[in-house]
């Protein structure tokens, strides 16, 4: 009986986490790059963030 209750509680927690994560992110994301604009680091960050943006859409 104890194992059943543990399994039931774990299932309920997992289902709640999935439901809560379904709407994330609910606002626009922004990225701050602490280097000068137009540099190699900035261009790399913009490229990677575009990929992340496409995955989240």
Backbone torsions as a table, in degrees:
resi	resn	phi	psi	omega
1	UNK	NA	-39.1	-179.5
2	UNK	-64.3	-39.6	178.4
3	UNK	-65.6	-37.8	178.6
4	UNK	-63.1	-44.7	179.7
5	UNK	-65.6	-37.5	177.4
6	UNK	-64.3	-45.1	178.2
7	UNK	-63.5	-40.9	178.7
8	UNK	-63.1	-43.4	179.6
9	UNK	-66.3	-41.4	179.2
10	UNK	-64.3	-40.2	179.2
11	UNK	-65.6	-42.1	179.5
12	UNK	-64.6	-40.9	179.4
13	UNK	-67.5	-40.6	179.7
14	UNK	-65.7	-42.2	-180.0
15	UNK	-65.5	-37.9	178.3
16	UNK	-66.4	-38.0	178.0
17	UNK	-66.4	-38.6	178.9
18	UNK	-66.5	-42.2	-179.7
19	UNK	-66.6	-38.1	-179.3
20	UNK	-70.8	-32.1	-177.5
21	UNK	-81.9	-8.2	-174.8
22	UNK	-66.2	-32.1	-176.4
23	UNK	-97.4	3.8	-177.4
24	UNK	-84.4	139.3	-11.5
25	UNK	-82.6	146.0	-178.1
26	UNK	-103.9	10.1	176.7
27	UNK	-145.3	162.0	-179.7
28	UNK	-62.9	141.2	177.3
29	UNK	-93.8	148.8	175.0
30	UNK	-130.3	151.5	-179.0
31	UNK	-124.2	135.0	177.1
32	UNK	-111.0	121.3	177.0
33	UNK	-106.1	123.1	-172.8
34	UNK	-88.4	35.6	177.5
35	UNK	-132.7	169.1	-174.6
36	UNK	-64.9	145.3	179.3
37	UNK	-66.7	141.8	178.0
38	UNK	87.7	-6.0	178.3
39	UNK	-80.4	176.5	-178.1
40	UNK	-61.9	-40.4	-179.5
41	UNK	-66.3	-41.5	178.9
42	UNK	-64.2	-44.6	-179.9
43	UNK	-64.3	-39.3	178.4
44	UNK	-65.4	-43.4	-179.9
45	UNK	-63.8	-41.3	178.8
46	UNK	-63.7	-41.0	179.6
47	UNK	-64.0	-46.1	-179.7
48	UNK	-67.2	-38.2	-179.5
49	UNK	-68.9	-33.4	175.0
50	UNK	-62.5	-38.6	177.4
51	UNK	-64.3	-45.4	178.8
52	UNK	-62.2	-42.5	179.5
53	UNK	-60.3	-41.9	178.6
54	UNK	-65.5	-36.9	179.3
55	UNK	-68.5	-32.8	-178.1
56	UNK	-81.1	-20.2	-179.8
57	UNK	-75.7	NA	NA
